[in-house]
Amino acid sequence: MQAVMRFLSLVLIVLGLMLLGADVIASLEKGGEITVRSLDQVWMMIHAPSDLAFRAWLEHTVPQPGAQWIETVMGFWSWAVIGLPGVILAFLFGRRSGED
């Protein structure tokens, strides 16, 4: 179990760094204007119909406080939403001092 969680944390950290790098490249392409994409923007770039279907499902299925919370998370920086849970998992399931 611990090895699986370590691997998952590694994957999340790598994806977060990839998204952060993509934002840095986009900022450089725009002449230094800071560009940080939200999770929703990244999802729209990858597959727009599934994002729109998710939003339709969200407004018809999930009660309003929960839907509002999910919309807020979708507006956060993509690298933070993906990478920070990976860092937290890495700290929680990292090697202990007594392990080999």
N, C-alpha and C positions, 0 to 999 in steps of 0.2 A: 504494500500500500504506500509506504513512504517513497519508494523508488518511482512509483507512478506519479505521485504528487510532485516530486522533484522534476520529473520530465515535463509535466504540465506547466510548472512554474517556468521552466526554461523556455518552453514554446511561447508562453504568454510574454515573457520578457523580450524574446527575439522579435515577435510580432510588434510589440510596442516600440522597440527601437527602429524597426523597419518603417512604421508609420511616422515616427519622429523624423527619421531621415528623409522621408518623402516630403514632409512639411518644410524641412530645411532646403531641399532642392527646389521646391515650389517658391520659397521665399527668395532664393537666389535668382530664379528665372524672372521674377517680378522686379528685379533691380533692388533687392534689399527690403522690400515691403514685407513685413511679417505676415506669414500665411500659416494659420493653424486650422486644420479641418476638423469638424465635429464628426462624431461617430455616424450620424445620419448622412452627412455629405459623403463619407467614405462608402457607406452602404449604397447610396444612390449611384456612385461611380462604378461600383462592382456589378450591381443588378437592380436597376430602378424598379421594375415591376414587383419584385418581392418586397421592397421597402414600402411601396404604395399599398400592397396587399396587407402587410403587417399593420400599417396605420389604420386601414379600414377594419381589420380584425380587432385592433386595440380599442377603437372608439365604440364598437358594437358589443364587445365581450367583457372587457375589464371595467369594473366600477371606476367612477371618476377620480377618486384620490389616487388609486393605483395607476391609472392611465396618465395622470398628470406627472407622477413620479417617473414613470418610464420615459415620457417625453423629455423631462429634464435631463435624465441620464443620456438620452440620445443626442442632446445638445452639447454635452461635455466634449473635451478634446479627445480624439480617438486614441492617441497614444497613451493617454492617462487611463482611459477606461479599460484598455487591454493590458498595459504594462504594469500599472500599480498593483492589481491583484496578483500578478506574477511575482512581483517583488515581495509582497506580503506572504505568499505561499512559500517562497524560497526561504524566508526567515523562519517561518513556522516549521517547515519540514527539512531544514538544512541539516547538515551533519552535526552530530553531537561530538563533544570532545573525546568521549570514550569509544566511538565507533572506529572500525578499521576500514 
